[in-house]
Amino acid sequence: GPIAAPGGASATITGTTFGSTQGFGAVTFNGVNATIQSWTDTSITVLVPVNATSGNVVVTTGLLLTSNAFAYTVVQPLTIVAVLSPLSNGAGWNNGPVTVSFQCAGGLPPIVCPLPQTVGREGVNQVVVGTVTDAAGNQAATSLAVNVDQTGPTVVIGSSINGTTATRPILRVTGSFSDNLSGVASVNCNGSEAILAAASFTCYVPLIAGANLVQVHAIDNAGNVAVSAPASVAYSPVQPTAILITPTLSNLIVGQSRSVRLVGDLGQPVLGANWAISDPAVAIVSAGDPPQLTGAAPGTAILTATFGGLTATATVNVLAGT
């Protein structure tokens, strides 16, 4: 008869004089009745009760004769789980060698669990298989698909901006990128996120007066990073021939604040202006540039900005509110 079986498994008991039919016969596993699948005079096949515990198997024949008892062990189902280290990222990729190890349980001891396997080659859906075997020859298998990309993408600034002088504060940068395995996830220019279209990118980089260094970073789905060759761009703002405060009319409630700014005739930001308010009792203008306006008391005041001999004004209305 069986020496070990998991609950719910089929087991065959062999012997003699069981009777040609079951009749009133039964089989118990440590006192728990088993479901009979087939019965002959020399062989009985049963389902091991799922709630049985290890102990003795006893056969009662159709003539209500009791067999000798023999010991058996109820074992847990044989299982195997594959574990990846390090874990893949959110996109399902690793950018370095990985190890697949196996955790095995159940079955009839001793069990033979497969050794860890290391995957160091690049590729997508590389399947690692592991099989566990117990002392009774039962087996369970599992598999795990591994994606490895250790090569960074390529990124190139395509527009001819190196060594140029820009007159606007925002520089449009274009170029191309590629990645042959996991694919490019994102591109940024000096930290400004790029717009991606097929294998090209466009981004807009804020400039500061004087020399600027522009570099593009591309990151693939495995986390590999590529950096473009740097491009040097000088920013020389166009001096305005006229200036405008925006907005030209500000309506505030007492205690309310809002920002204002100064722009030139080409829409370019103008910094370094002198700001003044005609009636500080009505509105307060902060010392920053661009400044903040804060309503102080009901009334109307005129905000003035001067820059390079140019002057601009705006009206500020302050309401009492409710």
C-alpha positions in Angstrom: 0.0 0.0 0.0 1.0 3.7 -0.1 3.6 5.0 2.4 2.9 8.7 1.6 0.3 10.7 -0.4 -1.1 14.2 -0.4 -4.7 14.8 0.6 -7.0 14.5 -2.4 -4.5 12.3 -4.3 -5.4 8.9 -5.7 -3.7 5.9 -3.9 -3.8 2.2 -4.7 -3.8 -0.4 -1.9 -2.8 -3.9 -2.8 -3.4 -7.2 -0.9 -5.5 -10.3 -1.0 -9.1 -11.4 -0.1 -10.5 -7.9 -0.2 -13.5 -9.4 -2.0 -14.5 -9.0 -5.6 -16.9 -6.2 -4.8 -17.0 -3.5 -2.2 -20.3 -4.4 -0.6 -20.0 -3.0 2.9 -16.3 -2.6 2.6 -14.4 0.7 3.5 -11.0 2.1 3.7 -10.0 4.5 6.5 -6.9 6.8 6.8 -6.3 7.2 10.5 -10.0 6.8 11.1 -11.2 9.0 8.2 -13.2 7.3 5.5 -11.8 7.5 2.0 -13.7 7.7 -1.3 -13.5 4.4 -3.1 -12.7 4.7 -6.8 -12.3 1.0 -7.7 -12.4 -2.3 -5.8 -11.1 -5.8 -6.7 -10.1 -8.8 -4.6 -6.4 -7.7 -4.7 -6.5 -4.0 -5.4 -8.4 -1.0 -4.1 -8.0 2.6 -5.4 -9.1 5.4 -3.2 -8.9 9.2 -2.9 -6.9 10.2 0.2 -9.2 12.3 2.4 -8.2 15.9 2.3 -8.7 16.2 6.1 -6.7 13.0 6.9 -3.7 13.0 9.2 -0.7 10.7 9.2 -1.4 7.3 10.8 -2.6 3.9 9.8 -4.6 2.7 6.8 -7.1 0.0 7.5 -9.3 -2.0 5.0 -12.6 -3.4 6.0 -13.8 -6.0 3.5 -17.4 -6.5 2.2 -17.7 -9.3 4.8 -16.8 -6.8 7.5 -13.4 -8.4 8.0 -10.6 -5.9 9.1 -7.1 -6.0 7.5 -3.9 -5.4 9.2 -3.0 -1.7 9.7 0.0 -0.2 7.8 1.5 3.3 8.4 1.3 6.1 5.8 2.2 9.7 5.8 0.0 12.5 4.5 2.2 15.0 2.7 1.5 18.5 1.4 1.3 19.0 -2.4 4.7 19.5 -4.0 5.3 23.1 -4.9 8.0 25.2 -6.4 8.2 29.0 -6.8 10.8 31.0 -8.8 12.2 34.2 -7.2 14.0 36.9 -9.2 16.9 38.9 -7.7 17.2 41.8 -8.1 13.6 42.3 -8.8 12.7 43.8 -12.2 11.6 47.4 -12.4 8.0 48.6 -13.0 8.5 48.1 -16.8 9.5 44.4 -16.3 13.2 44.9 -17.0 16.6 44.5 -15.4 19.7 46.4 -16.5 22.2 43.9 -15.1 22.7 40.1 -14.5 19.9 38.5 -12.5 19.6 35.3 -10.4 16.6 33.1 -10.4 16.4 31.0 -7.2 13.7 28.4 -6.3 11.7 27.9 -3.1 10.3 24.3 -2.8 7.9 22.8 -0.3 5.7 19.8 0.3 6.2 16.3 -1.2 7.8 13.3 0.5 11.1 14.2 2.0 13.8 14.5 1.1 13.0 16.8 -1.9 15.5 17.9 -4.5 15.1 21.7 -5.2 16.9 23.1 -8.3 20.0 25.3 -7.8 19.8 29.0 -8.6 20.4 30.1 -12.2 22.1 33.3 -13.3 21.1 35.1 -16.5 23.7 37.5 -17.7 23.0 37.8 -21.3 20.7 40.5 -22.8 17.4 39.5 -24.2 13.6 39.6 -23.8 11.5 36.8 -22.4 14.4 34.5 -21.5 12.6 31.6 -19.9 14.2 30.0 -16.8 12.7 26.6 -15.8 13.1 24.8 -12.5 11.8 21.3 -11.5 11.5 19.9 -7.9 11.4 16.1 -7.3 10.4 14.4 -4.0 11.5 10.9 -2.7 8.5 9.3 -4.3 9.5 10.6 -7.7 6.7 13.2 -7.9 7.7 16.4 -9.7 6.5 20.0 -9.9 7.9 22.6 -12.3 7.8 26.4 -12.7 9.2 28.9 -15.1 10.0 32.6 -15.1 10.5 35.0 -18.1 13.5 37.4 -17.6 14.1 40.6 -19.5 17.7 42.0 -19.4 19.0 45.1 -21.2 22.4 46.3 -20.1 23.1 48.6 -23.0 22.1 52.3 -22.8 20.2 54.1 -25.6 21.7 56.6 -28.0 20.6 60.3 -28.1 21.8 63.0 -30.4 21.0 66.7 -30.5 20.0 67.2 -34.1 19.4 70.9 -34.4 22.5 73.0 -35.0 22.6 75.0 -31.8 26.1 74.5 -30.6 28.0 77.8 -30.6 24.9 79.8 -31.5 23.5 82.9 -29.7 19.8 82.9 -28.7 17.8 86.1 -28.3 14.7 84.4 -26.7 14.7 83.0 -23.2 13.3 79.6 -24.2 15.4 77.5 -26.6 13.8 74.8 -28.8 15.9 71.7 -29.0 15.3 68.8 -31.3 17.1 65.5 -32.0 16.8 61.8 -32.3 17.1 58.7 -30.0 17.1 54.9 -30.3 17.3 51.8 -28.2 17.4 48.3 -29.7 16.0 46.3 -26.8 13.8 47.7 -24.0 13.0 50.9 -25.8 13.3 54.6 -24.7 11.1 55.6 -21.8 11.8 59.3 -21.5 14.1 62.1 -22.7 14.8 65.4 -21.0 16.9 68.4 -21.9 18.6 70.0 -18.9 15.8 68.5 -16.8 13.0 69.7 -19.0 10.8 66.8 -20.2 10.9 66.3 -24.0 8.0 65.5 -26.3 8.6 62.2 -28.0 7.4 61.3 -31.5 8.6 58.0 -33.1 12.4 58.3 -32.8 12.7 62.1 -32.4 12.3 64.5 -29.5 11.5 68.2 -29.0 12.0 70.1 -25.8 12.1 73.7 -24.6 15.0 74.8 -22.4 14.9 77.9 -20.3 18.1 80.0 -20.8 19.9 82.4 -18.5 21.8 85.5 -19.7 25.3 84.6 -20.9 26.6 81.1 -21.6 24.4 78.0 -21.4 25.3 74.3 -21.7 22.6 72.1 -23.1 22.7 68.3 -22.6 20.0 65.7 -23.4 19.4 62.6 -21.2 17.6 59.5 -22.6 16.5 56.7 -20.2 15.4 53.3 -21.5 12.8 51.0 -20.0 15.5 49.1 -18.2 16.8 52.2 -16.5 20.0 52.7 -18.6 20.9 56.3 -19.2 22.5 58.0 -22.2 23.8 61.6 -22.3 24.3 63.6 -25.5 27.3 65.6 -26.4 26.9 69.0 -24.8 25.9 72.1 -26.9 27.0 75.6 -25.9 24.5 78.3 -26.4 24.8 82.0 -25.5 21.7 83.9 -24.5 21.7 87.6 -25.3 18.2 89.1 -24.7 16.9 91.5 -27.2 16.6 94.9 -25.5 13.0 96.1 -25.6 12.0 99.3 -27.4 8.8 99.4 -25.4 7.6 97.7 -22.1 4.2 96.6 -20.8 3.0 95.6 -17.4 0.8 92.5 -17.5 -1.9 92.5 -16.5 -2.6 96.2 -17.2 -5.5 96.1 -14.7 -5.6 94.3 -11.4 -8.7 94.0 -9.2 -7.9 92.9 -5.7 -9.8 92.4 -2.4 -8.1 93.7 0.7 -5.5 91.2 1.8 -5.5 89.5 -1.6 -2.2 89.1 -3.5 -1.2 88.5 -7.1 1.9 88.6 -9.3 2.6 91.0 -12.1 5.4 91.0 -14.7 7.0 93.2 -17.2 7.4 92.2 -20.9 9.1 93.8 -23.9 7.6 94.7 -27.3 8.6 91.2 -28.6 7.0 89.5 -25.6 10.3 88.8 -23.9 10.5 88.9 -20.1 12.1 92.1 -18.8 13.9 91.8 -15.4 15.7 94.5 -13.4 13.0 97.1 -13.6 12.2 99.6 -10.8 8.7 99.3 -9.5 6.6 101.9 -7.6 3.0 102.3 -6.4 1.3 105.7 -6.4 -0.5 105.1 -3.1 1.1 102.5 -0.7 -1.9 102.9 1.6 -4.1 101.2 -1.1 -1.7 98.6 -2.5 1.7 97.2 -1.5 4.3 96.2 -4.1 6.9 93.6 -2.9 10.7 94.0 -3.4 11.0 91.0 -5.7 11.3 91.1 -9.5 8.7 90.3 -10.8 6.9 91.7 -7.7 3.7 90.7 -5.9 0.8 93.2 -5.4 -1.2 93.0 -2.2 -4.4 95.0 -1.5 -4.1 97.1 1.6 -7.2 99.3 1.6 -10.1 100.1 -0.7 -9.1 102.6 -3.5 -7.3 102.9 -6.7 -3.5 103.2 -7.3 -1.2 103.3 -10.3 1.7 100.8 -10.6 4.7 102.1 -12.5 7.7 100.2 -13.9 10.8 101.8 -15.4 13.5 100.1 -17.3 16.3 101.6 -19.5 14.5 104.9 -19.9 11.2 103.2 -20.7 8.1 103.4 -18.6 4.9 101.3 -18.2 1.9 101.7 -16.0 -1.0 99.6 -14.8 -4.1 100.3 -12.7 -4.7 98.6 -9.4 -8.3 98.6 -7.9 -8.7 97.3 -4.3 -12.1 96.4 -3.0 -13.3 96.0 0.5 -14.7 92.6 -0.1 -17.2 90.9 2.2 
